[in-house]
Amino acid sequence: MQSDPKDLLKKNKELIHSNDLKVTSHVQRPQENWVLHTVMIEGYQVPFRFKRQGKYQSLKGARVNLTYYPTTESVAGIPLEVMKVVRIKRS
């Protein structure tokens, strides 16, 4: 099932869509029955995170299109800004 970013943006006003972003780092680690993916994007100081059932081929150096929203996670009592990815595709 393909998701159209325009449809997602119409349904939720908090979503942000960005095209042709360069991935500088991609880390995958198991978390319960999921794989937590953390992606760093060139020009951003905030991690982009998403969960999937399996591992992906490394996205390091690739250009991607992202649909995401900002949120805050608490790590050791310190709030950190994180971007939750709803949709990610190679450009």
N, C-alpha and C positions, 0 to 999 in steps of 0.2 A: 504494500500500500504506500503510495507516494503522498507526502504531505506538501502542500503548497504554502510557502511562507506568507503569501498575501492573505490566505484564508486564516492562518494562525494569528496574524497581526490584527485582523478584523475582530476575531473572537476575544482577544486579550490585549488591551491597550498598553500594558506594562512590558510587553515583549519588544525586543530590539532585534533588528535584522541587519547584519553586516556582510558584505561581499568581498571576496578576494583578500582575505587576511592571511598572513604568513605565520605558520606554526614554528615557534622556536624550540619548544620542548613538549614531549608527549610521554607521560608516565602512566602505566597501567598496573594496578595492584588489586588482588582479590579482597573482597569485602563480603563476608557471608556467602550467599549464592550468586553474587554479582561481581562484575569487574568494574572498579572505579577508575575512570579515565580523568586525568588532569592535564589540561593543555594550556601552555603559555603562548600568548600571541604577541608578535612584534609590535612595540609601541604601547602596550598595556602592562601595567604593574599588578594586575589582578588575575588569579587563576580562573580558568573556565573548566567546570566539572560536569561530568555526566556519567551515568551508570548504564551498562549494557550486560547482556547475558554472557558474552564471550569476549576474547581479546580481539583487537583490531590490528591490522598492519600498522606499523609506526607512521604517524602523521608528521614527524619532524621534517621541516623543510618544505612541506606541502602548502598549497594555498587552499583555503576552505571558505565556505559560506556558512555562517552561524546564525541561528535564531536563539536568543537567550534572554534572561532577566536577572537583574541584580538581587542578591540576598546577602544575609549576614550569618556567619557561623561562629560559634564560640569555641576557641581552642585555648585550653588552660585558663579559662575565665576571661580571655581577651577576645573581643569581637573583631572578626576579620571579614572584609568584603569579599564575596565570591560570586562569580557569574554561573548560574545554572543553565546548562545548554539543553534546549528542547529539541533542536534539529541541527545536525552537522552534515555537510556534504563537501566532497572535494570540488574545487572550482574547475 
